[in-house]
Amino acid sequence: MKYEAQIEAAAEHFKKLLSEQLERVDRINAAGDAVDYTKKDQIVIGICGGDGIGPTITAAAQTVLTDMLSEEVKKGKIVFKVIDGLTIENRVEHMKAIPDDVLAELKSCDVILKGPTTTPRAGDPWPNIESANVAMRKELDLYANVRPVSVPEKGIDWTFFRENTEGGYAVGSKGIHVTEDLGMDFVVTTTEGTNRIARLAFEYARANGKNRVSIVTKANVIKTTDGKFLRLCEEMAKEYPEITTDEWFIDIMTAKLVDEKRRRDFKVFILPNLYGDIITDEAAEFQGGVGTAGSANIGKRYAMFEAIHGSAPRMVKEGRAQYADPCSMLRATVLLLSHIGYQAESDKLARALDICMFEEKKLTITGRDTGCTCAEFSQYVMDTLKSL
């Protein structure tokens, strides 16, 4: 056979991937119940600035968070732990997406507030190491990426539940060049991986009075993995008969989100990893762009909260980091507060951000000296909180 050697080499590579993924399936099937943070004597919040503008906006969010939880900090209920090792320089030095000592520090925390990190691309001066975000989601088994988008005046009230550890990203750095003319990547869908994201979405809808859940795939074309995801979500829906469930293909869904007549109908979405990554950035534009939206990454043992934009190294290079917009990190802080059981504080911060970003707008972030600094805006938010 002409390509016998290449096929055998590819088959060996695929065999190794299958072993890794089957071991992972065993681990997630054996996972216990989720942590109940309200029953913990102490909650350790890791503050991980990342790189680029990350340390600037993360420090601003930490200042607001510390101010809001000052009494809990005094009592020892809340402890902050600063973790500095996710810079691109440190990761490249160790040639790991997350160096071992940094991973150990992250695992010593209950929840993590994380700034953006640089992922090398073709043409960058850095080696091609894996995304720190993708690695963290896999290492901490942060299976659900939750992104809310709200624009009341447009009737938009959306919450996206993106599966976070599977799909096209599960082994995204482990594809194979079979020959010079053929490269192949792999998509992963597991039963428990899908069931747990589906249940989280339906439970959220039930608890928050959301009457519609939309399942988004491309199951008409990607029949095995997307088909499995769709079938399992539909089975889960039967346990929630009071909620209307519908299914959409990703291409038409991207169109319906810009349809002013239809988009008001949508409430909660369940999506595989890649589609969720794409469509949540589109959705964030309605709210003012990715700089205005926060993200929660939820697992049974750990949770990580982050801005959904990148590290903007150009702003640092041009000396403009102090003018970076902290709103995405502050929106992530809203999600963090809710997750660890401080719902009243979460609601209060969300309200303060609505006032500062959309209503009063006494200060404006432009990313340059034509607007306020990151520190000035975070102080504006804290002053607004005191008035509520």
VEXDREN-2710 file (C-alpha; in Angstrom, 1 decimal):
% VEXDREN-2710
k/r/px/py/pz
1/MET/0.0/0.0/0.0
2/LYS/1.4/3.4/-1.0
3/TYR/0.8/5.1/2.4
4/GLU/1.1/2.1/4.7
5/ALA/3.9/3.6/6.9
6/GLN/2.1/6.9/7.2
7/ILE/-1.2/5.3/8.1
8/GLU/0.4/3.1/10.7
9/ALA/2.2/6.1/12.3
10/ALA/-1.1/8.0/12.3
11/ALA/-2.9/5.0/13.8
12/GLU/-0.4/4.8/16.6
13/HIS/-0.8/8.5/17.3
14/PHE/-4.6/8.0/17.4
15/LYS/-4.3/5.0/19.6
16/LYS/-2.5/7.1/22.2
17/LEU/-5.1/9.8/22.0
18/LEU/-7.9/7.3/22.5
19/SER/-6.1/5.9/25.6
20/GLU/-5.8/9.4/27.1
21/GLN/-9.4/10.2/26.4
22/LEU/-10.8/6.9/27.8
23/GLU/-8.8/7.5/31.0
24/ARG/-10.3/11.0/31.2
25/VAL/-13.8/9.5/30.8
26/ASP/-13.1/7.2/33.8
27/ARG/-12.0/10.3/35.8
28/ILE/-15.0/12.4/35.1
29/ASN/-17.4/9.5/35.6
30/ALA/-15.9/9.0/39.0
31/ALA/-16.1/12.7/40.1
32/GLY/-18.1/13.4/43.2
33/ASP/-20.6/16.1/44.0
34/ALA/-19.9/19.8/43.5
35/VAL/-18.5/21.9/46.3
36/ASP/-21.0/23.8/48.4
37/TYR/-19.1/27.0/49.2
38/THR/-21.6/28.2/51.8
39/LYS/-20.6/25.3/54.0
40/LYS/-16.8/26.0/53.9
41/ASP/-15.1/27.7/56.8
42/GLN/-12.7/29.5/54.6
43/ILE/-12.7/30.3/50.9
44/VAL/-9.4/30.9/49.2
45/ILE/-9.6/33.2/46.2
46/GLY/-6.6/33.0/43.8
47/ILE/-5.7/36.3/42.1
48/CYS/-3.8/35.4/38.9
49/GLY/-3.0/38.5/36.8
50/GLY/-1.8/36.7/33.7
51/ASP/0.2/39.0/31.3
52/GLY/-0.2/42.0/29.1
53/ILE/-3.0/44.2/30.5
54/GLY/-4.0/41.3/32.8
55/PRO/-2.3/42.4/36.0
56/THR/-3.7/45.9/35.6
57/ILE/-7.3/44.9/35.2
58/THR/-7.1/42.0/37.7
59/ALA/-5.7/44.3/40.4
60/ALA/-8.6/46.7/39.8
61/ALA/-11.1/43.8/40.2
62/GLN/-9.3/42.6/43.4
63/THR/-9.5/46.1/44.9
64/VAL/-13.3/46.2/44.3
65/LEU/-13.7/42.6/45.6
66/THR/-11.6/43.3/48.7
67/ASP/-13.6/46.4/49.5
68/MET/-16.9/44.6/49.1
69/LEU/-15.8/41.6/51.3
70/SER/-13.8/43.5/53.8
71/GLU/-15.7/42.2/56.8
72/GLU/-15.3/38.6/55.5
73/VAL/-11.6/39.1/55.1
74/LYS/-11.3/40.4/58.7
75/LYS/-13.1/37.3/59.9
76/GLY/-10.8/35.0/57.9
77/LYS/-13.7/33.6/55.9
78/ILE/-12.2/35.0/52.7
79/VAL/-8.4/34.7/51.9
80/PHE/-6.7/36.1/48.8
81/LYS/-3.7/34.4/47.3
82/VAL/-1.7/36.2/44.6
83/ILE/-0.3/33.9/41.8
84/ASP/2.1/35.6/39.4
85/GLY/3.5/32.7/37.3
86/LEU/1.2/32.7/34.3
87/THR/3.2/35.3/32.3
88/ILE/4.2/34.2/28.8
89/GLU/7.8/34.6/29.8
90/ASN/7.5/32.1/32.7
91/ARG/5.5/29.6/30.7
92/VAL/8.0/29.7/27.8
93/GLU/10.9/29.3/30.2
94/HIS/9.3/26.1/31.5
95/MET/7.9/25.2/28.0
96/LYS/4.5/24.4/29.6
97/ALA/1.1/26.0/29.3
98/ILE/1.0/26.0/33.1
99/PRO/4.3/25.4/35.0
100/ASP/4.0/22.7/37.6
101/ASP/4.6/25.0/40.6
102/VAL/1.9/27.4/39.3
103/LEU/-0.5/24.6/38.8
104/ALA/0.0/23.5/42.4
105/GLU/-0.7/27.0/43.6
106/LEU/-3.9/27.2/41.5
107/LYS/-5.0/23.9/43.0
108/SER/-4.5/25.2/46.5
109/CYS/-7.3/27.8/45.8
110/ASP/-11.1/27.3/45.8
111/VAL/-11.8/29.8/43.1
112/ILE/-9.6/31.9/40.8
113/LEU/-9.9/35.4/39.4
114/LYS/-7.7/35.3/36.3
115/GLY/-6.5/38.0/33.9
116/PRO/-6.0/37.3/30.2
117/THR/-2.9/35.3/29.1
118/THR/-1.0/35.4/25.8
119/THR/-1.4/32.4/23.5
120/PRO/1.4/32.3/20.9
121/ARG/0.3/32.4/17.2
122/ALA/2.1/31.8/14.0
123/GLY/4.6/34.7/13.5
124/ASP/4.8/35.5/17.2
125/PRO/8.3/35.5/18.9
126/TRP/7.2/32.7/21.3
127/PRO/7.3/28.9/20.9
128/ASN/4.0/27.2/20.1
129/ILE/2.9/26.2/23.6
130/GLU/-0.7/25.4/24.5
131/SER/-3.2/28.0/25.6
132/ALA/-3.0/28.5/29.4
133/ASN/-6.8/28.8/29.4
134/VAL/-7.3/25.5/27.7
135/ALA/-4.8/23.8/29.9
136/MET/-6.4/25.2/33.1
137/ARG/-9.9/24.0/32.0
138/LYS/-8.5/20.5/31.5
139/GLU/-6.3/20.4/34.6
140/LEU/-9.0/21.7/36.9
141/ASP/-11.8/20.0/34.9
142/LEU/-13.7/23.3/34.5
143/TYR/-16.4/21.8/32.3
144/ALA/-18.8/24.7/32.0
145/ASN/-18.1/28.1/30.5
146/VAL/-20.9/30.4/31.5
147/ARG/-21.3/33.8/29.9
148/PRO/-24.3/36.1/30.5
149/VAL/-25.2/38.9/28.1
150/SER/-27.9/41.4/29.1
151/VAL/-29.1/44.5/27.1
152/PRO/-32.5/45.3/28.6
153/GLU/-33.4/48.1/26.2
154/LYS/-33.0/45.6/23.3
155/GLY/-34.8/42.8/25.1
156/ILE/-31.7/40.7/25.3
157/ASP/-31.3/38.4/28.3
158/TRP/-29.1/35.5/27.3
159/THR/-27.0/33.0/29.3
160/PHE/-24.7/30.7/27.4
161/PHE/-23.5/27.4/28.7
162/ARG/-20.5/26.4/26.6
163/GLU/-19.0/22.9/27.1
164/ASN/-15.5/23.7/28.1
165/THR/-13.3/20.7/28.0
166/GLU/-14.3/18.7/25.0
167/GLY/-15.3/19.3/21.3
168/GLY/-12.6/20.6/19.0
169/TYR/-10.5/22.0/21.9
170/ALA/-10.0/18.7/23.8
171/VAL/-7.0/17.6/21.8
172/GLY/-6.5/20.8/19.8
173/SER/-2.8/20.7/20.0
174/LYS/-2.6/16.9/19.2
175/GLY/-3.7/16.7/15.6
176/ILE/-1.5/15.0/13.1
177/HIS/0.1/15.7/9.7
178/VAL/-0.4/12.3/8.1
179/THR/1.5/13.4/5.0
180/GLU/2.6/16.8/3.7
181/ASP/-0.8/17.0/1.9
182/LEU/-3.0/15.8/4.8
183/GLY/-3.5/17.1/8.3
184/MET/-6.2/15.9/10.7
185/ASP/-7.6/17.2/14.0
186/PHE/-10.0/15.4/16.3
187/VAL/-13.3/16.2/18.0
188/VAL/-14.3/14.7/21.4
189/THR/-17.8/14.2/22.8
190/THR/-18.4/12.1/25.9
191/THR/-21.7/11.1/27.6
192/GLU/-20.9/12.5/31.1
193/GLY/-19.2/15.5/29.5
194/THR/-22.4/16.4/27.7
195/ASN/-24.8/15.4/30.5
196/ARG/-23.2/17.6/33.1
197/ILE/-23.2/20.8/31.0
198/ALA/-26.8/20.1/29.9
199/ARG/-27.9/19.5/33.5
200/LEU/-26.2/22.7/34.7
201/ALA/-28.0/24.7/32.0
202/PHE/-31.4/23.3/32.7
203/GLU/-31.0/23.6/36.4
204/TYR/-30.0/27.3/35.9
205/ALA/-33.1/27.8/33.7
206/ARG/-35.4/26.2/36.3
207/ALA/-33.8/28.1/39.3
208/ASN/-33.9/31.5/37.5
209/GLY/-37.4/31.2/35.9
210/LYS/-36.0/31.0/32.3
211/ASN/-38.6/29.3/30.1
212/ARG/-36.5/28.4/27.1
213/VAL/-33.3/26.4/26.5
214/SER/-31.8/26.3/23.0
215/ILE/-29.4/23.5/22.0
216/VAL/-26.9/24.7/19.3
217/THR/-24.9/22.2/17.2
218/LYS/-24.1/21.3/13.6
219/ALA/-25.5/17.8/14.0
220/ASN/-26.7/17.7/10.4
221/VAL/-23.1/17.6/9.2
222/ILE/-21.0/16.6/12.2
223/LYS/-23.2/13.6/12.8
224/THR/-21.2/11.5/15.3
225/THR/-20.0/14.0/17.9
226/ASP/-22.5/16.8/17.4
227/GLY/-25.2/14.2/17.0
228/LYS/-24.3/12.7/20.3
229/PHE/-24.3/16.1/22.0
230/LEU/-27.7/16.9/20.6
231/ARG/-29.3/13.6/21.5
232/LEU/-28.1/13.7/25.1
233/CYS/-29.3/17.2/25.6
234/GLU/-32.7/16.3/24.2
235/GLU/-32.9/13.4/26.7
236/MET/-32.0/15.7/29.5
237/ALA/-34.7/18.1/28.4
238/LYS/-37.3/15.5/29.2
239/GLU/-36.6/15.9/32.9
240/TYR/-37.6/19.6/32.6
241/PRO/-41.0/19.5/31.0
242/GLU/-41.9/23.1/32.1
243/ILE/-39.1/24.5/29.9
244/THR/-39.4/24.8/26.2
245/THR/-36.5/23.2/24.4
246/ASP/-35.5/23.8/20.8
247/GLU/-32.6/22.9/18.6
248/TRP/-30.6/25.1/16.2
249/PHE/-27.7/24.8/13.9
250/ILE/-24.8/27.1/14.7
251/ASP/-24.9/28.9/11.3
252/ILE/-28.5/29.9/11.5
253/MET/-28.2/30.7/15.2
254/THR/-25.5/33.3/14.5
255/ALA/-28.0/34.9/12.1
256/LYS/-31.0/34.8/14.6
257/LEU/-29.0/36.7/17.3
258/VAL/-29.0/39.7/15.0
259/ASP/-32.7/39.3/14.1
260/GLU/-34.4/41.9/16.2
261/LYS/-37.7/40.1/16.1
262/ARG/-36.4/36.7/17.1
263/ARG/-33.5/37.3/19.4
264/ARG/-35.8/38.5/22.3
265/ASP/-37.2/34.9/22.5
266/PHE/-33.9/33.3/23.4
267/LYS/-32.9/32.8/27.1
268/VAL/-30.5/29.9/27.8
269/PHE/-28.2/28.2/25.3
270/ILE/-26.2/24.9/25.5
271/LEU/-23.3/24.6/23.0
272/PRO/-20.3/22.5/22.3
273/ASN/-16.9/24.1/22.9
274/LEU/-16.0/25.7/19.5
275/TYR/-19.5/27.0/18.7
276/GLY/-19.8/28.5/22.2
277/ASP/-16.4/30.3/21.9
278/ILE/-17.5/31.9/18.6
279/ILE/-21.1/32.8/19.4
280/THR/-20.5/34.3/22.8
281/ASP/-18.0/36.8/21.3
282/GLU/-20.8/37.8/18.8
283/ALA/-23.3/38.1/21.7
284/ALA/-20.9/40.2/23.7
285/GLU/-20.9/42.8/20.9
286/PHE/-24.6/43.6/21.7
287/GLN/-23.5/44.5/25.2
288/GLY/-20.7/46.7/24.1
289/GLY/-18.0/44.3/23.0
290/VAL/-15.8/41.6/24.7
291/GLY/-14.5/44.3/27.1
292/THR/-17.9/44.4/28.8
293/ALA/-18.5/40.7/29.4
294/GLY/-17.2/38.4/32.0
295/SER/-16.9/34.6/32.0
296/ALA/-17.3/31.8/34.6
297/ASN/-15.5/28.5/34.2
298/ILE/-17.2/26.0/36.5
299/GLY/-16.1/22.6/37.7
300/LYS/-17.2/20.4/40.6
301/ARG/-14.1/21.2/42.7
302/TYR/-12.7/24.4/41.2
303/ALA/-14.0/27.5/39.4
304/MET/-12.2/30.2/37.5
305/PHE/-13.5/33.6/36.5
306/GLU/-12.0/35.7/33.8
307/ALA/-12.3/38.5/31.2
308/ILE/-13.2/37.1/27.8
309/HIS/-10.8/39.4/25.8
310/GLY/-7.1/38.9/25.2
311/SER/-4.0/40.3/26.9
312/ALA/-3.5/43.3/24.5
313/PRO/0.3/43.3/24.5
314/ARG/0.2/46.3/22.1
315/MET/-1.3/48.4/24.9
316/VAL/1.6/47.5/27.2
317/LYS/4.2/48.1/24.4
318/GLU/2.7/51.5/23.8
319/GLY/2.6/52.4/27.5
320/ARG/-1.2/52.4/27.7
321/ALA/-1.8/49.6/30.1
322/GLN/-3.0/51.9/32.8
323/TYR/-5.9/52.9/30.5
324/ALA/-7.1/49.3/30.1
325/ASP/-10.9/48.7/30.6
326/PRO/-11.5/46.7/33.8
327/CYS/-15.2/46.1/33.0
328/SER/-14.9/42.5/31.8
329/MET/-12.9/41.5/34.9
330/LEU/-15.5/43.3/37.1
331/ARG/-18.3/41.4/35.3
332/ALA/-16.4/38.2/36.0
333/THR/-16.2/39.3/39.7
334/VAL/-20.0/39.5/39.7
335/LEU/-20.1/35.8/38.6
336/LEU/-17.5/34.9/41.2
337/LEU/-19.5/36.5/44.1
338/SER/-22.6/34.6/43.1
339/HIS/-20.8/31.3/42.8
340/ILE/-19.3/31.4/46.3
341/GLY/-22.7/32.3/47.8
342/TYR/-22.6/36.1/48.1
343/GLN/-25.6/36.7/45.8
344/ALA/-26.6/40.1/47.4
345/GLU/-23.1/41.4/46.8
346/SER/-23.1/40.0/43.3
347/ASP/-26.4/41.7/42.4
348/LYS/-25.2/45.0/43.9
349/LEU/-22.0/45.0/41.9
350/ALA/-23.9/44.1/38.7
351/ARG/-26.2/47.1/39.4
352/ALA/-23.2/49.4/40.0
353/LEU/-21.7/48.4/36.7
354/ASP/-24.9/49.0/34.8
355/ILE/-24.9/52.5/36.3
356/CYS/-21.3/53.3/35.6
357/MET/-21.2/51.6/32.1
358/PHE/-24.6/52.4/30.6
359/GLU/-26.6/54.9/32.6
360/GLU/-24.6/57.7/34.3
361/LYS/-21.3/57.1/32.4
362/LYS/-19.5/59.9/34.4
363/LEU/-16.2/58.4/33.3
364/THR/-15.3/56.8/30.0
365/ILE/-12.7/54.2/29.2
366/THR/-11.1/54.7/25.8
367/GLY/-7.9/52.7/26.2
368/ARG/-5.9/55.9/25.8
369/ASP/-5.3/59.2/27.7
370/THR/-8.5/60.6/26.1
371/GLY/-10.4/58.6/28.8
372/CYS/-10.0/57.7/32.4
373/THR/-7.5/55.2/33.8
374/CYS/-8.4/51.7/34.9
375/ALA/-7.9/52.7/38.6
376/GLU/-10.1/55.7/38.2
377/PHE/-12.9/53.7/36.8
378/SER/-12.7/51.0/39.5
379/GLN/-12.9/53.8/42.1
380/TYR/-16.0/55.2/40.3
381/VAL/-17.5/51.7/40.7
382/MET/-16.6/51.6/44.4
383/ASP/-18.1/55.0/45.0
384/THR/-21.3/54.0/43.2
385/LEU/-21.5/50.8/45.3
386/LYS/-21.5/53.0/48.5
387/SER/-24.4/55.0/47.2
388/LEU/-26.6/51.9/46.6
END
